[in-house]
Amino acid sequence: EVIDTMMKYCDAALEKIQPLKESDPSRFTTLNNRIRRERLMPIFLMFKHYINEVPLDKREEYYNDMVTYTRMFNITETYERGMDMENNLDLWKIQLFG
């Protein structure tokens, strides 16, 4: 439930910045990237603990965000036990898409 709440806040923030896409594209890009970076944590927790419960219609979006934004922000490992993010992404890809 906490993860869902975190995702709802992030999704609401992404929705609120949509008007900037036309009026201020540079600001939109900056805010979009920051919000999506913040959204990595709940996605990471979903994938790590509840991967089978990730909605089918969101799997590709969440996975692509993990790939794009972990690379963009150079997030290469997790704090706990130094787990390599590339290995996590490879494992999650198999679990999510076969």
Order of alpha helices (4+ residues) and beta strands (2+ residues): alpha-alpha-alpha-alpha-alpha
